[in-house]
Amino acid sequence: MKQIQLNFHKCKNISDIYQEIKTKFKLPQNCGENLSALWDSLDCYCDYELRVTVVGIEDLSEEIQNYIRQIKQIFTRVSRENQNITFEYK
């Protein structure tokens, strides 16, 4: 099983969040920084087992945490559609 850790501890804005996601998932840098593009990028992302651990959400500003709730909904939907990917939050 492959593993990715999304570390949001040092993210100061939503663009930083997307940069962390793009880097760790090895997405193209020209990938859009919006929820629709995130879904498009992760839907059918892999055909192998992947565990994604997300850390640092508690360090984010309230405004960014509100946006993270929407990202978490995308992650939940991805894991439902693709049984190979699991997300956990620490």
Secondary structure as UniProt FT lines:
FT   STRAND          2..7
FT   TURN            9..10
FT   HELIX           14..25
FT   TURN            29..30
FT   HELIX           35..42
FT   TURN            43..44
FT   STRAND          50..55
FT   HELIX           57..59
FT   HELIX           62..81
FT   TURN            83..84
FT   STRAND          85..89
//
